[in-house]
Amino acid sequence: MMNMARTRLLTGVSASVAFAVLAGGLAGAADCKPPPLSPQAAALVRPVLSEYLAAHAEEFDSSGRYLRKSAHSKVFERRFGHLLSIHSRAADEAIAALLGFYVGEGPGEELVCEAFKRGKRIKPFLERFEHCLPLTGLEPIDPFFTEISNFRQESLRLIASDMNPCVDE
């Protein structure tokens, strides 16, 4: 089931991003000690991630087959957009944290773009969470949302190489 889900999620994603997601998402999971989020960052992460998880639970069955649109999707989109509009240290930390979770292809790409735009400001958080997901207060989170997504490493690589991944710029 997980391989089918990976295939479905990676359709349309560039080969380098797909490799980073698969290789990076699984590395070091067994030997990491999850770092806590600051209370301010946790207060930004939890409402976004909890809505995405609720939307996904209503929209897909256990085999990954799409069922219907969830009202949680609109709430997620609104909260996600609001998070991206905040330019604070807590928002930088929250965005770096969310880069470790699968929140959809489009939002995942937006997170990578936003991390690139924030550059040096977000780098310490990306490095802190590079190999180990932070504690969000929503644990346990299904491995489907954590094992295949490590856009933190991809974002660090893009920032270091000054390769703008944002399609609108």
N, C-alpha and C positions, 0 to 999 in steps of 0.2 A: 504494500500500500504506500509506503513512504517513497519508493522509487517513482511510482506513478504520480504522486503529489509533487515530487521534485521536477519531474518532466513538465507537468502542467504549469508550475510556477515559473520555470525558466524559459518557457516559450517566448521568443522575442527578445530575450536578454542577450547582450553581447557575450561572445565567448570568454573574454577576459573577466567580465563581471560574473558570469556563471561559474568560472573556475574559482574566483575569489570567494564566492558564496559557498560553494561546496567544500573547498579545501579549508577555508578559514573558519567556517561555521562549526566544523567538527573538531578542530585542533584544540587541544588543551582542556577540553570540557571536563575530563575526569579529575584533573589535578588542580583545579582552580578554587580559590576561596572568593566567593562573590563579594565584591565591594559594595558597601551601602551607598545609596544615593543621598545627597543632602536632602533635608526636609523640603526645601524650596523646589528642588528638581523633581523629587518624588511627587509633590503636589501637582506638577505639570505633566509628568509621565502617566500616572495612574488613570486620570480621566480619559486620556487619549487611548492608551492601550486597552483599558477595560471595555471601552466602546467598540474597538476593533474586534476584540475577542468575542464579545456578545454578538456583534453583527455576523462574524464568521460562523458562529455556532448556529445561528438561525438560517444563514444563507446556503450552507453546505451540509450534506449528510455525511455519515461516517466514512463513506468511500470517496469523498471529495466531489461528489456530483452536485452541481448547482441546483438549488431548490427555488429560491425566491429572494427578492430584495428585502432587506431588513430595515426597519426604522432606525436601528442603531447606526446604520451606514451614514445617514445624514448627520447624526450627532457627531460621529467620528470625524467626518470631513470638516465640520465646523470647528471642532476642538483642535484638530490637526492644523488647520489653516491659522487658527489663533496662535498656537504654539510657534509656528514659523514666523509669525509677525512680531514676536517678543525678542528683543535684543538685550538680554541680560545674561549674567554668568549662569544663573539657574537654567535658563532656556538652552544655553550652550550645552550644559551637562545633560539636560533632558533629551536633546536631539542626539547627542553622542550615545546615550543609553538606548534610545529607540532604534538606532542603526543596528543593534544586535537582535532585533525581533522582526519577523516577517509581518509587515503591515500592508501588504499588497504591492504589486509591481510599481504602479504609478507613485504612490506615497514613498516607497523605498527609493525611487529615483529622485524624488523631491528632497528627501533627507540627505542623500549624497550631494546633491547640488547645494543645499543649504549649508552643509558642513564645509564644502569648498569655499563658499562665499564668506564664511566666518573665519576660515583659515587658521592663523596662529592662535586665535582666541579659543577655538574648540579643540585644538590639538592635544592639550594635556588630558582632556576627558576621553578623547579617542584612544590615547595611549593607555589610560587607566583601565578602560573597558575592553582593550584590544583582544585579550584572550579569555576574558571571563565576564559573563553578563552580570550587571549589577542587580542587587535585590530591589524589587519594585514594590513589594508588599502585596503583589497579586499571585504570588507563588502558591501552589505549583502551577506552572504554565506548561501546557502540552508541548512536548519536544518538536512537534510540527512547526511551531512558531519560533523555535530557538536554534534548532540544529542546522538549518540551512542558510542562515542569514548572518554574515559577518561583513557588513558594509563598512564597519569601522576601519578594517585594514585597507579596504579599497579607498576609502576617503583619505586616510593618511597618505597612501601612495599618490593620489591625485593632488593633494595639497603639496607634497614634497616635490612633485614633478611640474607643478603649476599647469596641470592639464585640466582645463575647465570642462566639466561634464554637462554643464547646463545647456540645454538645447535652445533656449530662448536668448542666449547672449552670444 
